[in-house]
Amino acid sequence: MNKAKRKQLEAAGWKFGSIQEFLGLTEEEVQLIEMKVRLSGGVRSLRAELGITQTELAERLGSSQSRVAKIEGGDGSVSMELMVRALIAMGATARDVGRLLARKVP
């Protein structure tokens, strides 16, 4: 957004800030959210790289295709443990998971 447009909106009463400020999140909560985003994206990327379907990954996990879809979508009901289990089920190592968590969130 250009500066002129932003000034115009602010003059009309609009406020600008971060998602963290808007939702009142702590730094720890922001970090956990970013970790889940990285893990879910990592599951999606690795699955695609390996050329396996969500159903095939679900079978490896003893779960359902819809649960894998929720993992990949970063659904709030999915634990980070399940995301890590999915990565391991596809052959990822602890080091791979660590590298994934160290990446910047896009």
Order of alpha helices (4+ residues) and beta strands (2+ residues): alpha-alpha-alpha-alpha-alpha-alpha-alpha
